[in-house]
């Protein structure tokens, strides 16, 4: 059974940076084609913000393009999201998941990691 555990969230001021990690267990990570990061803001639907393929092709939501970088380390079974120039509207709970395509998650959700951007 695949388990995903997110970490690295925290509270930062606008303009700050954070690096999120997603550790996967119970699977051969390199065999997962698409992995994504999702964000949920209270009162809104969970949305995908970044996706990466097994060939390291990436794509981003317009709201984070140029500020966030998704990466994966197959040897460590870990997915990352480097977030820079953070804005208050980036506040939310961030989740990782295997993706079927842009916006469609495959696995049960983990606990997520809270990111709060506030002055």
Buried (B, 14 or more C-beta within 10 A) or exposed (E): EBEBBBBBBEEBEEEBEBBBBBBBEEBEBEEBEBBBBBBBEEEEEBEBBBBBBBEEEEBBBEEBEEBBBBBBEBEEBBBBBBBBEBBEEBBBBBBBBBBEEEBEBBBEBBEBBEBBBEE
